[in-house]
Structures are given as C-alpha cells and as structure tokens.
Amino acid sequence: KLLQTKKSSSSMPERWERYSFDQIYDHYECKAQAEDKSKPIPSLAQWLFLRKQYKEFVDDTISFDDPIPPTMGYSYDESHNTPPFYAKLDPERGRGLYASRNIKRLEVVHHWSGHDVTFPDAYA
C-alpha cells in the first residue's frame, strides 16, 4: 500500500517522457498522497526495499551506510545520535513528527547532510 497512487502505471499518458516534473506530479495526484496524514509510516522492510530499488534503478553507486536504521531517522551528528524527533501515526492527529526529548530554544534539530536522494529524470 505504501507509495500507491490512484492511477496505475498502465495509465501513463502518451509522450509522458516529455512531461515536466509538475505535469507528472499533477497526473499522479501526488499532492493528495503527500498530504495524506493517514498513510502508514514505512516499516524497516519497506525502507530496505525502497533503498534497493533506488540503488538498482537510479544510482548503483549510492551507499546507504548510516548505522541508524531508517525507521529511527538518520545520524544527526558525528557520534551517530538520532535526531530529537521521530515519525509516528497518531490515531487522532495523523502522521507527523514528534519530539523524543525536550528541545532547547533555538536548537537546530535538522540540517541537510548531503544524504538526500534525488531522481535525475522521469525514468528513475
């Protein structure tokens, strides 16, 4: 059920490979999927599957070598601490990030680490 869209891959529009990112985003109704707060948080098995697929179809040189399991976030610093928050699906509030400890005023709790993955083109 993870990453399902309302339209199947067989509903590819003609000349889809010429579509812009925005046209693909609109065609597959990604906004609704992105804003759906009821979808489950991915399990470790799902994360590992997605990483394997990314490596196979997008970038076979990428290394997912963070010692922190993806279900717990990512290494927050050189000591491999997890960030002070976690993702969960709350029955009343929906999907979100929740503090795992007290966070100090002005404390940086996320920074771009260069580990974000990107998709170079529509084929990826």
Secondary structure as UniProt FT lines:
FT   TURN            2..3
FT   HELIX           9..11
FT   TURN            14..15
FT   HELIX           16..18
FT   HELIX           21..27
FT   TURN            28..29
FT   HELIX           30..35
FT   TURN            37..38
FT   HELIX           44..57
FT   TURN            60..61
FT   HELIX           70..72
FT   TURN            78..79
FT   STRAND          85..90
FT   TURN            91..93
FT   STRAND          94..99
FT   TURN            105..106
FT   TURN            122..123
//
